[in-house]
Amino acid sequence: MSQATTTPPDADFTALIERVLSHEGGYVNDPQDPGGETQWGISKRSYPQLNIRTLTRADAIAIYRRDFWARVQGDKLPDEFAFQVLDAAVNHGIGNAVRWMQRAAGVADDGVIGPVTLAAIAIAQPADLVLVFNAIRLEFYARLETFSRFGRGWTTRVAGNLRYAAKDNG
């Protein structure tokens, strides 16, 4: 199993954030989206102090590095799994992503990435982690009241992530 720590953490983050941004796109203000006004996937709901409309791509990447990648400890995850967790953290929040990561690894989903979680991930097969994690993610989407409106986009996102996983696994 390859660990993300075998390459510089910035190199991993730089490649993976490009994948996330390919899902997120530019400015959106859909009144039916609970996140509200969004640019590069950064929402006004989560960052009320920001002028979302003028948020630059570079600013969004800095936010993702600081508030998402660092908090999910992406540099300590297997390369094949790190993107899946980062993308879910961006789309569903850090708490959900961490708990799903823990469930995929077969440990208590307490929302804390500690030595037990990291040890379980280290001995797991990355492909198994990815598959279970994305199954949990799809089940979550299916329960959302807004699935009828946004479900096609969400499931397309996960399908794309599974394609990335197949490429990463090769």
VOGU-3710 file (C-alpha; in Angstrom, 3 decimals, decimal comma):
1> msqatttppd> 0,000/0,000/0,000  1,429/3,363/-0,929  1,209/6,075/1,668  0,762/9,733/0,802  3,733/10,437/3,044  6,047/8,828/0,462  5,713/11,937/-1,720  5,698/15,575/-0,676  2,310/16,430/0,905  2,000/19,539/-1,270
11> adftalierv> 2,394/17,443/-4,429  -0,460/15,168/-3,350  -2,676/18,064/-2,336  -2,009/19,984/-5,547  -3,023/17,049/-7,748  -6,034/16,109/-5,651  -7,467/19,593/-5,269  -7,587/19,859/-9,060  -9,920/16,869/-9,047  -12,136/18,487/-6,413
21> lsheggyvnd> -12,251/21,745/-8,351  -13,295/19,859/-11,485  -16,472/18,939/-9,564  -17,043/22,328/-8,022  -16,737/24,830/-10,841  -17,388/28,537/-10,533  -20,013/30,816/-9,051  -23,484/29,420/-8,239  -26,356/30,889/-6,251  -29,144/28,301/-6,383
31> pqdpggetqw> -31,923/29,217/-3,926  -32,677/25,507/-3,428  -29,089/24,688/-2,436  -28,754/24,766/1,372  -25,161/25,981/0,965  -26,437/29,123/-0,683  -24,049/31,275/-2,664  -21,007/29,219/-3,699  -17,770/29,800/-5,616  -15,232/26,998/-6,267
41> giskrsypql> -17,259/24,938/-3,774  -16,737/27,450/-0,949  -20,146/28,441/0,429  -21,370/31,635/2,016  -23,050/29,481/4,658  -19,668/28,125/5,774  -17,710/31,343/5,225  -20,151/34,217/5,871  -17,307/36,722/6,175  -16,143/36,164/2,580
51> nirtltrada> -17,301/37,902/-0,563  -18,085/34,676/-2,387  -18,616/36,251/-5,789  -15,051/37,640/-5,853  -13,345/34,617/-4,251  -10,400/33,632/-6,426  -9,397/30,099/-7,316  -6,128/30,589/-5,413  -8,045/31,744/-2,326  -10,304/28,698/-2,547
61> iaiyrrdfwa> -7,289/26,379/-2,821  -5,721/27,999/0,261  -8,973/27,473/2,183  -9,126/23,842/1,082  -5,523/23,236/2,155  -5,962/24,859/5,565  -9,529/23,942/6,492  -10,046/20,604/4,759  -6,820/18,787/3,760  -5,082/19,536/7,074
71> rvqgdklpde> -8,136/18,649/9,153  -8,682/15,260/7,487  -4,924/14,625/7,730  -4,806/13,901/4,019  -1,029/13,603/4,027  -1,334/10,593/6,380  -3,839/8,693/4,242  -3,067/6,232/1,449  -2,822/8,036/-1,871  -5,743/6,052/-3,278
81> fafqvldaav> -8,019/7,062/-0,382  -6,950/10,637/0,347  -8,826/12,147/-2,595  -12,065/10,387/-1,680  -11,931/11,765/1,857  -10,974/15,269/0,713  -13,785/15,381/-1,837  -16,346/14,211/0,718  -15,096/16,747/3,273  -15,618/19,502/0,708
91> nhgignavrw> -19,054/18,237/-0,323  -20,456/17,019/3,017  -18,366/18,623/5,728  -15,379/17,392/7,647  -17,374/15,626/10,344  -19,226/13,414/7,888  -16,082/12,636/5,904  -14,147/11,651/9,028  -16,950/9,463/10,403  -17,366/7,729/7,018
101> mqraagvadd> -13,607/7,200/6,840  -13,751/5,559/10,260  -16,701/3,350/9,294  -14,888/2,282/6,125  -11,868/1,354/8,265  -14,039/-0,578/10,733  -13,402/1,592/13,796  -15,694/3,605/16,047  -16,991/6,653/14,208  -16,232/9,206/16,906
111> gvigpvtlaa> -15,158/11,898/14,440  -11,606/12,065/15,813  -8,694/11,061/13,590  -6,378/9,549/16,147  -3,916/6,666/16,314  -6,643/3,987/16,216  -8,179/5,392/13,043  -4,813/5,884/11,344  -3,628/2,387/12,324  -6,797/0,786/10,942
121> iaiaqpadlv> -6,434/2,718/7,696  -2,756/1,755/7,426  -3,532/-1,977/7,464  -6,623/-1,837/5,248  -6,595/-2,344/1,509  -7,030/1,129/-0,020  -9,421/-0,171/-2,692  -11,654/-1,641/0,020  -11,631/1,660/1,903  -12,624/3,518/-1,262
131> lvfnairlef> -15,479/1,149/-2,078  -16,992/1,094/1,408  -16,513/4,851/1,823  -18,331/5,597/-1,427  -21,137/3,157/-0,586  -21,661/5,062/2,673  -21,572/8,322/0,759  -24,197/7,173/-1,749  -26,463/5,981/1,068  -26,146/9,418/2,660
141> yarletfsrf> -27,089/11,174/-0,583  -30,117/8,920/-1,081  -31,547/9,982/2,306  -31,353/13,720/1,602  -34,601/15,590/0,964  -32,920/17,441/-1,903  -31,932/14,225/-3,697  -34,636/14,648/-6,340  -33,159/18,042/-7,268  -29,409/17,395/-6,892
151> grgwttrvag> -29,100/13,584/-6,868  -28,076/13,209/-10,491  -25,139/15,577/-9,996  -24,127/13,957/-6,711  -24,167/10,419/-8,073  -22,294/11,567/-11,176  -19,678/13,045/-8,847  -19,247/9,724/-7,019  -19,102/7,855/-10,338  -16,285/10,171/-11,396
161> nlryaakdng> -14,548/9,556/-8,090  -14,783/5,805/-8,625  -13,153/6,285/-12,022  -10,346/8,193/-10,309  -10,100/5,321/-7,810  -9,715/2,785/-10,621  -6,951/4,918/-12,129  -5,278/5,345/-8,726  -5,512/1,602/-8,071  -3,771/0,751/-11,344
//
